Amino acid sequence: MARTRSSSSIRWRYLNPAYYLKRPKRLALLFVAFVSISFFVWDRQTLVREHEEEILMLKEEVERLQIELGELKHEDVVSVKKTNTTTTKIDMKKMDGLATDPVEAQRREKVKDAMLHAWTSYEKYAWGHDELQPQSKNGVDSFGGLGATLIDSLDTLYIMGLDEQFQRAREWVADSLDFNKNYDASVFETTIRVVGGLLSAYDLSGDSIFLEKAKDIADRLLPAWNTPSGIPYNIINLAHGNAHNPGWTGGDSILADSGTEQLEFIALSQRTGDSKYQQKVENVITVLNKTFPDDGLLPIYINPHRGTHSHSTITFGAMGDSFYEYLLKVWIQGNKTAEVKHYRDMWETSMKGLLSLVRKTAPSSFTYISEKIGNSLIDKMDELACFAPGMIALGSSGYGPDDSSKFLNLAEELAWTCYNFYQSTPTKLAGENYFFHSGQDMTVGTSWNILRPETVESLFYLWRLTGNKTYQEWGWNIFQAFEKNSRVESGYVGLKDVNTGVKDNMMQSFFLAETLKYLYLLFSPPSVISLDEWVFNTEAHPLKIVPRIVPGEERKPSNINVRARTRKEGRFGGF
Ligand code: DMJ
């Protein structure tokens, strides 16, 4: 017991301060131990606090990224994944969830409703025919019975998410579309509407039936290029392949009709891997380039035997227009590479020529593009030439900064003039062409309106390229004028006279292919058919930009849409 008591009192003496006061070394040791432990604990706590702060920050970062990812996913639904080798598809239904301006969304719906009205009327009264005559409620075969309106509408239906309508049209293409017609078809019209419409439907949907049909009709058109110069005849019999030019041209080929097949035939070569289509149409540009004038302005008639131009009108309107448009667009379609540089060069030369045709009205100083015969300028501009502001804006970014803004300004000035072609009439719809007499600004010449798209096409490009919402307002005003004057019980009609509003009896196929599509895109996010990934043919059919094929070095076709896909397979392109 005595031993226990004495060892316990020895243990407790360490708690007695007097013990340390007598032993300063141990006191110092104790102090050092206390400071070290305190520092260690403080250090741990600081670390924990810092980690907690870091975790909080990371959590916030994760949340922010999740929100961004959500937004990007929405974008992806309506855009097309940029890839050279995968099929693309857009699901427009998801657009409803997009956080766009509510006014834009409402306007987009109104345009979609207009398309539905036009399409439903066509389905009801003109199914399978080229065009609908809405007043008499019947179909007419203005293009040989190729279902022009149906084919022209495929991509518009697809982009608008009108799936059932698209599907019914697809079945007609698969089961009833027959090109073996003893009919003298326009090479130009058949190419831009039928080849272009089918290729666009193929690029969007991935359904190989469209490519098969595009190849079928292109093969029937191809003999038109078998001329001494390679400049095509503009008319060909679809069953027999006999080609010729219309009598009223005096045997000549028309500039626009001969130089507006490049995009479609190059696209066909890319998708089939067969360069023969591309070779025929690119040769036309090579031939024209040999005698290309310094101002890049070609008269509208070309001799298909000699490959030289005849003395005739120079214009950015009827019969000239899309030749210039395709010089620029083939350069874009060719990824702006060295291989297609001559297209850009020719286009820039033509733009110098265009500048020489630009004049201003008095008293309001509207800028317009005049026409030319010989050395004389004619103060006239077609509404058809109102595609030019869009084309100039599209090409402006390829210049250096000074020229770029100069051309963009010109595009904006011309678009203002074109918009005023509409605003200056009682119906607020443009006539077919305008004359400019000093002191009177603009006067309608031919006063019909056949639902043409060129002005809204330019508004679409200008809105996309400048972000200026004014162009949306102008487009909306034009749309409302169509609604007011052209909408009838069974579709849409043109006007015989924009002054009186008297209606005609024709719903042109380009109203569904172009006018309504450009209006719809004017109120859609820019990622829908992005201009970085698609190029529109002159009938507003978007073609996917893919790598060029080099003739003579044929390889596997560009692998966009190489296998048929049904809509049930879901989205592709990474949505
Ligand atoms: C369309 O067929 C095409 O836009 C063509 O280039 C010109 N004419 C019509 C529309 O007006």
Boltz pocket constraint, residues with backbone or C-beta under 6 A from the ligand:
constraints:
  - pocket:
      binder: B
      contacts: [[A, 192], [A, 322], [A, 384], [A, 452], [A, 453], [A, 454], [A, 510], [A, 514], [A, 538], [A, 539], [A, 540]]
      max_distance: 6.0
